[in-house]
Amino acid sequence: MIDRLRALAESVPPGGSVTIPRDWLAGELSSTDVGPIAPAKEASERLLTADEAATRLGVSVRWVYDHAHEIGVRRLSRRCVRFAEAAVDRRAQRGGRVT
């Protein structure tokens, strides 16, 4: 396998890139002593609006904005923020409102 990867790397010009299908790579690695490949993590996590986060937490939208840094805010632009679904759910399990 190492020889095949080395040949592939040598065939690509400097600064170039190569896309390798995950199934091919997994097959190559399974035939070596490297061990199994862990399942891929989800590429993108769902992001919630402030309104969606407020509904899940049972609080007002204003409260969500006021406590954004505690929940886990992601700023998409100067005026646009979103909240990671997993972070909002963790906060909801702990009990939404904290003063």
N, C-alpha and C positions, 0 to 999 in steps of 0.2 A: 504494500500500500504506500509506503513512504516513497518508493521509487516512482509510483504513478503520480503522487502529489508533487514531487520534485520536478518531474517532466512537465507537468501542467504549469507550475510556477515559472519554469524556464521559458515556456512558450509565450508568456504574457510580457508585453513590453513594459519597461519601467514606468511606474505611475498608473499602470492599467489595473483592472480588477476582473475577477472571475466570479460567476455565480455557480455554486455547486449545489445540485439537488440534495436536500437533506436525506432522502431515502438512499441515494447512492453512498453518501458519506457514512450513514449509519451501517450500511451493509459492509463497507470497507472496514470500519472500526470493529464490527462484530467478529470479523475474521482475525483480529489481532488480540493482544492481551490487554487492550485498553479498558475493556469492560463496557457495560451497556451505556447508552446515551440517555440522559434524563429527558423526560418529556419537555417540549418547548413551553415556555410561559406564554400566556396570552400577550400578543403584541401590543395591544392598546387597551387600557382600562377605560371603562365608561366614565365620563365626566358629567356631573350634574350641574344644573343651573342653581342659583340661589333659591329660587322658588321650589324646585324639586327637593333640595336639601332641607329647606324649612318644613316642607310637608313630612319628610321622613323623620325629622327630629321633633316635630310637634311644636315648633316655635315660629316666631314671625320672621319674615324675610330680613327685616332690620336687624334682628338678633343675629342672624346668620352672617350678615356683613360685619357687624360689630365684633363677632368672635371668629372671623374667618381664619386668623392666624392660629387659633386653637384647634380648628377643625382640620385644616390642611388645604389651604387655598392654592390654586394654580392660576397665575395671572397670564391670560392669553394676549392681552394688550393693555394699554393704559386704563381703559374703562371696561374691560371684559374679564371676569373671573369665573372659574369653574371649580367644582369640588369633586375630589376623587370619591367615587361611589363606595369603595371599600372603607375609606376614612370616615365618611358620613355614617356608614353602617356601624363601624366600631364605636363612634361617638354615641349613636342611638342606643347601643347596648349598654354603654356606661351611664346613660340617662341624660340625653340631650342638654338641657339647660344647666348651666353652671354660672354662679354669680361671682 
